[in-house]
Every structure is written in structure tokens, then in C-alpha cells.
Amino acid sequence: MKTTMNVLFKSMQKDDKKEILKFEIKGTEDAGDEMELFELSGSIVVLSLKVGGDDVCGDVSAEFISMQRDSKKTVMKFGIKGERDGKAQKLYEFAGRNVELGVAPSQMSIEEFNEPREGIRGKINPDGTVDTDPNQVTLEEAAAASEGGGEEGPPMPNDDELPF
């Protein structure tokens, strides 16, 4: 059950680990759709955005953080976490415009959504450079080890009976 409605893409800002998206529904013209969305609040949903009928970013998993209603508008907040393929970056240029927002329930749980992902450990500096953890294997070291040549790293423990 996908709910689609025309909303104002109010703002998008980066939090510590998430991109926070705010959407506003003006008036009460979509009151029936709002009731369906209240049920999804606090869970993981799949978002889609269209501008002028064109799909902006495809389907994006997001946490439906909150939905607040007053006499003039309804504000919905969503959190997008750790998008690897840059879908969140595509959304910045549409902030401040009216968009068609699609919201559908996801099969993902909150625990799965908040799980840390594996990857390169490091710190992003204010100037945009990255300091990686010096104890990690570099791509060059991994490539050399897979070719069987080059520098040898520390011996790997072999506690199992598998041949590799």
C-alpha cells in the first residue's frame, strides 16, 4: 500500500549519521492519506520522489521519524542513513519545491536499519580529507596478497580446517 501525495519538500539537513528530510502538507485536502501515514510513523518506509512526473532518486529506505499536525499544516520528518549510491545527494537540489512523495511500508526493521555497516573506518576532516584507520589493510596490500606476490603481511591465524 503506497501512499502518494503532493507536498512541499521543506528542507534537508545532515545530522551526525543521517540526512533529515522535512515535508509539509498544507491544509486538509489529503486527510485520508495522512491517516494512513500516521500508522507508518516510527517505522522504516520506502520513499520515492517525483518532480514534474520524473523520478528523482528511485526507492530509498528511510526511518519515518515523526509526523506533527497543527491547524495549518502537517510536518513529516524522515531520516536517510548511509546511502552508498548517492541517492540522498540527488535530493538536495529539490529542497524548497513541491514534489510528489510516495511512502510505502518496508520489510526492514528499525534494528536492521540502525545496524552499523562494514566499510573503511576513519574520520572525515572539515576540509573534506579523510584519515583512515592505520590498522586496516589497504587496497594495494589486499591486491598484492591475492596475487601471491609483493610484500607479505602478518601471518593469518588458521584455526579451522578449511583449505584457505
N, C-alpha and C positions, 0 to 999 in steps of 0.2 A: 504494500500500500504506500505509494509515493504521493506525497503532498506537494503540489506545485503552486506557487503564488508570486505575484509581483510585489517586490519590497524595495526599500531604499537600503543599499549597501552603505551603511553609515560610516564605518571605519574598520581599519585593520591595523593592529599593532603587535609587535613582537614582545612576548613575555619571556621569562627565563628559558623555558623549554617548549613553548607553544606560540603559535600565531593565533591571536584572539580576533575573531570576526564578529562585528555587530551589525545586525539587520533591524530595520524598523518597519512595522506595518502600521500605516496611518489609518485612523478611523476604525470602523467596524464592518467594512464591506466583506471581509473574509472571515467572519466569526466562526463559521463551520470548520474551516481549515485550521483555525487557531486551536480549537478544542482537540483536534487530532494531534497537533503538535505538543500540547500540554502533556499528553500521555508519554511522549518521547523524551521530554525534558529530563536530564540527568543520566541519559544513556548514550551509547555510541550510535551514530547515524551515518548515513552516506549522503553527502551534499553534492549537488550539481548546480552550476550557474550558467545561465544563458543571457546574452546581451544581444538584442535585435534578432532573436531566433538562432543565433550562433552559439554553440557550446564553447565555454571559455576554458574549462580545465578538466573536463571528464568527471568521473566519480572520485570523491575524496572522502576518506574516513575521518570523522571528527567527533569530538565529545560535545554533546549538547549541554553546555554549562548551565544556562538558565534562561528563563522566559519571564519577563516582568511586564505587567499590563497596568496602564493607568487610563484615565478618561480620554486621552487624545491619541495614544499610540501603544503599541506592543513592541518591546525590545527583546531580541533573541541574541544570545551570545553562544558562539561555537569556538572550540579550541582544536586547531590542527597541529598535530605533533609529529615532528621528524619526517616530513615528506622528502623522500630521497630523489624523486624525479622532478622537483622544482615546480610542482603544481601550485603551491602556495605563492610563489613569486609571481606567477601569471595573474594572480588576483589583485595585486596592488593597484594596477592602473584603473581598475573598475570601482575602487572605493569612492563613495560620494555620488554614485549614479544609481538609477533604478535598474534592477536586474530581475530576472525570473529565477527564483530559488526553488530547487527541488530538494525535499528532505524525505528520506526513506529509512526505516529501521535497518540496523546492521546485525549480522550474526555475531559480531565481535563483542566480547565482554569488556567492562571497564578495566579489569585486571590485565587482559591481553593488550589493550590499547596503551596502558601505562607501563608495560614491560620495557626494561631497557634493551636497546638493540645493540648487537655486536658491531664493532667497527673500530676505527682508529681512535685511540684515546689521545686527547690533547686539549689544548686551550687556545681559543681564538683571541688574539690581541686586538685592542681598539683600532690599530692601523690596518687590520684585515689579515695580517700574517698569522700563521698557525705554528705553535710549539707543540710537537708531538712527544709522547712518552718515549724517552730514550731506551727503555727496556723492550720495546716492540721490535719485531723483525721488519726490516724494510722490504719493499718490493724487489729491490735488486738482490738482497740476500735470499729471499724466497725463490726467485728465478734461478739463481746460481745453485741453490740446493736441489732444485728439481731437475736441473741438467746434470747434476752429479759432479760438476767441476767448480772451480772458484774456491773461495775461502770456505772452510768448514766452521760451522757454528758449534756450540756446546753439544755434547752427546745427549741424545734424547733418551729418556727412560723407556724401557721396553718391559712393562710388567705383564703384558698379555701374550697370547700365543699366536697372534696374527702375524703373517709374514711381512708386514710393512711397518 
